[in-house]
Amino acid sequence: MSVEKDVVYHSVNGRELKVDLYRPEGDAIPTRTAVVLIHGGGWILGERGMMAPLASQFAAQGFLAAAVEYRLVREAAWPAQLDDVTTAVRWIADNAGDLGIDADRIVVAGASAGGHLALMAAVELNKESKVAAVLSLFSASELTVSQAHEKGKFNAAMLLGPDASDDAVTAASPYYQVGAGFPPVFVLHGAKDWLIDPVASLRLYEKLNDLGVTAELHIVADAIHEFIEEPGMTGPMVAEIALFLNRVLIEPEKWAAETEEHNIFAKGPEALQAMMAQLLEQTS
């Protein structure tokens, strides 16, 4: 693996925003796919280096991993954070050839508050067909500014301000912004996450499913918030994600053909009923 750090992708009022690029061994990106990694930290702290363990594992799986910097709310008010992330994705798409990827194979991924930004970036960039898939890792998907505890909701007063209107909260909540035609989503959450209850991801998955969006949900037993950063969990979880991306984005035809050839349920209920009737007739 090779790492290219401090690559400038944008400048705002003289402030450079940077991305660290993690490449697989060799000169090529085998998957021709980039995974844009967005760190968490409640929008008020954190930095792109936090994503190094995940980025390294994605590179080991044949992806170009891009850990991006964005302005925190202490520096710039919302929606500057979203603007920075969408700008980073556009930069990667514009430079796809030089980066060794296909412009239509860009995945946005985020953890916690970064997951919120990944989902919101996909909402915005879906208008431009810039995002091929989303990885939502224990994300803040439904926001609130209320001090009252609401299961599955995350208090975003630090992002939106304590007096944000209901309309502003709804507009900044991925749960209310996703729609039909949204790219495929991998949803991951720890069953014992006390910071963002797993019901947040359950509700997001159910809504995506109702919309007809391709989505996959993993609730990991006994895991708490940010568990994917634990050394023993990072590799196996990234392997699960890599399988999802291979199935829905990189080689979907291969997997569809395998299902058709090897899974008797692929032919549908009527064919199965006919086969069962034939078997019963032969044994009678």
C-alpha positions in Angstrom: 0.0 0.0 0.0 1.1 3.6 -0.7 -0.2 6.7 0.9 -0.1 10.2 -0.6 -0.9 12.8 2.1 -2.0 16.4 2.1 -3.3 16.6 -1.5 -5.2 19.8 -1.9 -8.6 19.4 -3.4 -10.1 22.9 -2.8 -9.3 26.3 -1.3 -11.9 28.4 0.6 -10.8 32.0 1.3 -7.2 31.0 1.2 -7.9 27.9 3.5 -6.6 24.8 1.8 -8.7 21.6 2.2 -6.8 18.3 1.8 -7.3 14.7 1.2 -5.1 11.7 2.0 -5.0 9.0 -0.8 -4.4 5.3 0.1 -3.6 3.1 -2.9 -3.3 -0.7 -3.1 0.0 -2.4 -3.9 1.0 -1.9 -7.5 0.2 0.8 -10.0 -3.5 -0.1 -10.6 -6.7 0.2 -8.6 -8.1 -3.4 -9.2 -11.7 -2.4 -8.4 -11.5 0.9 -10.4 -13.5 2.2 -7.4 -12.8 5.0 -4.9 -14.2 5.1 -1.3 -14.4 8.6 0.1 -14.0 8.4 3.9 -15.6 11.1 6.1 -14.6 11.2 9.8 -17.0 11.6 12.7 -16.7 13.8 15.9 -20.0 15.4 16.2 -19.1 18.0 13.5 -17.0 19.8 16.2 -13.8 17.8 16.4 -11.9 15.1 14.6 -9.6 15.0 11.5 -9.1 12.9 8.4 -6.2 10.9 10.0 -8.8 9.1 12.1 -9.8 7.2 9.0 -6.3 5.8 8.4 -7.1 2.2 9.7 -10.2 2.0 7.6 -8.5 3.5 4.6 -5.7 1.0 4.8 -8.1 -1.9 4.9 -10.0 -0.6 1.9 -6.7 -0.2 0.0 -5.9 -3.8 0.9 -9.2 -4.8 -0.7 -8.3 -3.1 -4.0 -9.9 0.3 -3.5 -8.6 3.8 -3.7 -9.4 5.2 -0.3 -9.6 9.0 0.1 -9.8 10.4 3.6 -11.1 13.9 3.3 -10.8 17.0 5.4 -13.8 19.3 6.0 -14.3 22.4 8.0 -15.7 21.8 11.5 -18.5 24.0 12.8 -16.0 25.9 15.1 -14.6 27.2 11.8 -17.6 27.4 9.5 -21.3 27.2 9.9 -23.5 24.5 8.4 -23.8 23.7 5.5 -20.0 24.3 5.0 -19.3 20.8 6.1 -21.6 19.4 3.4 -20.2 21.8 0.8 -16.7 20.6 1.5 -17.6 16.9 1.2 -19.5 17.3 -2.0 -16.6 19.4 -3.4 -14.2 16.6 -2.5 -16.3 14.0 -4.3 -16.5 16.3 -7.4 -12.7 16.7 -7.3 -12.3 12.9 -7.3 -14.7 12.5 -10.2 -13.0 15.2 -12.2 -9.6 13.6 -11.6 -10.8 10.0 -12.0 -8.5 9.2 -14.9 -5.4 10.4 -13.0 -6.4 8.6 -9.9 -6.9 5.3 -11.7 -10.7 4.9 -11.1 -13.9 5.1 -13.0 -15.8 8.3 -12.4 -19.0 6.3 -12.0 -17.5 4.2 -9.2 -17.3 6.7 -6.3 -18.6 5.5 -2.9 -19.1 7.9 -0.1 -18.6 6.5 3.4 -18.9 8.0 6.9 -19.0 7.1 10.5 -21.3 8.8 13.1 -21.5 12.5 12.2 -19.4 11.6 9.1 -22.1 9.1 8.1 -24.6 11.9 8.3 -22.4 13.9 5.9 -22.0 10.9 3.6 -25.8 10.4 3.3 -26.4 14.1 2.8 -23.7 14.3 0.2 -25.3 11.5 -1.7 -28.6 13.3 -1.5 -27.0 16.4 -3.1 -24.8 14.6 -5.6 -27.5 12.1 -6.7 -28.7 15.0 -8.8 -25.4 14.7 -10.7 -25.1 10.9 -10.6 -21.8 11.3 -8.9 -22.3 8.7 -6.1 -22.4 5.0 -6.9 -23.0 3.7 -3.3 -23.1 4.9 0.3 -21.6 3.3 3.4 -23.6 4.5 6.5 -21.6 3.5 9.6 -23.6 4.1 12.8 -24.8 7.3 11.3 -26.7 10.3 12.7 -29.6 9.9 10.2 -32.4 11.6 12.0 -31.5 14.9 13.8 -33.1 16.9 16.6 -32.3 20.0 18.6 -34.6 19.1 21.4 -33.0 18.3 24.8 -35.6 15.6 25.4 -34.3 12.1 24.7 -35.8 10.7 21.5 -34.7 7.2 20.7 -32.8 6.9 17.4 -32.5 10.7 17.0 -29.2 12.6 17.5 -29.0 16.0 19.0 -27.5 18.3 16.4 -27.7 21.6 18.2 -24.0 21.9 17.8 -24.4 21.7 14.0 -27.7 23.6 13.4 -27.9 25.8 16.6 -30.3 25.2 19.5 -33.0 27.3 18.0 -33.1 25.7 14.6 -36.6 25.4 13.1 -38.3 22.1 12.4 -37.9 22.8 8.7 -34.1 23.3 9.1 -33.8 20.1 11.1 -35.8 18.1 8.6 -33.7 19.5 5.7 -30.5 18.4 7.4 -31.8 14.9 8.3 -30.9 12.2 5.8 -33.8 10.1 6.9 -36.2 12.7 5.5 -34.1 13.5 2.4 -33.5 10.1 0.9 -35.8 9.2 -2.0 -36.4 6.7 -4.8 -33.4 6.5 -7.1 -31.0 6.8 -4.2 -27.8 4.8 -4.7 -27.3 1.5 -2.9 -26.6 1.8 0.8 -24.7 -0.5 3.3 -25.9 0.2 6.8 -23.8 -0.8 9.8 -24.5 -0.4 13.5 -23.5 -1.8 16.9 -26.3 -3.5 18.8 -25.2 -1.8 22.1 -24.5 1.7 20.7 -25.6 4.0 23.4 -24.6 7.2 21.6 -26.7 6.7 18.5 -29.3 3.9 19.2 -29.3 1.2 16.5 -33.0 2.0 15.9 -31.7 5.0 13.8 -30.1 2.6 11.3 -33.1 0.2 11.5 -35.5 3.1 10.6 -33.2 4.3 7.8 -33.0 0.7 6.3 -36.7 0.3 6.5 -37.3 3.6 4.7 -34.8 2.8 2.0 -36.4 -0.6 1.5 -39.8 0.9 1.3 -38.5 3.3 -1.4 -37.1 0.4 -3.4 -33.5 1.4 -2.8 -30.9 -1.4 -2.7 -29.9 -1.6 1.0 -28.1 -4.0 3.3 -28.3 -3.8 7.1 -25.8 -5.3 9.6 -26.4 -5.0 13.3 -23.3 -6.3 15.1 -23.9 -8.1 18.4 -22.6 -6.5 21.6 -20.8 -3.7 19.6 -20.8 -0.1 20.7 -20.2 3.2 18.9 -17.2 3.4 16.6 -16.6 -0.4 17.0 -15.2 -0.6 13.5 -12.1 1.2 14.6 -11.2 -1.7 17.0 -8.2 -3.5 15.5 -9.9 -6.9 15.4 -13.0 -5.5 13.8 -11.7 -3.2 11.1 -10.6 -5.9 8.6 -13.6 -8.2 8.9 -16.1 -5.3 8.6 -14.3 -3.9 5.6 -14.4 -7.4 4.0 -18.2 -7.4 4.5 -18.4 -4.0 2.9 -16.2 -5.0 0.0 -18.4 -8.0 -0.7 -21.5 -5.7 -0.8 -19.7 -3.3 -3.2 -18.6 -6.2 -5.4 -22.2 -7.5 -5.6 -24.0 -4.3 -6.3 -21.4 -2.1 -8.1 -18.3 -3.9 -9.4 -19.5 -7.3 -10.6 -23.3 -7.4 -10.3 -23.8 -9.5 -13.4 -21.5 -12.3 -12.1 -23.5 -12.5 -8.8 -26.9 -12.4 -10.6 -25.8 -15.2 -12.8 -24.6 -17.2 -9.9 -27.9 -16.8 -8.1 -29.8 -17.8 -11.2 -27.7 -20.9 -11.6 -27.4 -22.1 -8.1 -30.4 -20.9 -6.1 -33.7 -22.7 -6.7 -35.6 -19.8 -5.2 -34.4 -17.5 -8.0 -37.1 -18.8 -10.4 -39.8 -17.4 -8.2 -42.8 -18.8 -6.2 -44.7 -20.3 -9.1 -41.8 -22.3 -10.4 -41.0 -23.6 -6.8 -44.6 -24.6 -6.3 -44.6 -26.5 -9.6 -41.4 -28.3 -8.6 -42.9 -29.2 -5.2 -46.1 -30.5 -6.9 -44.1 -32.6 -9.3 -42.0 -34.1 -6.4 -45.1 -34.9 -4.5 -46.7 -36.5 -7.5 -43.6 -38.7 -8.0 -43.6 -39.9 -4.4 -47.4 -40.6 -4.3 
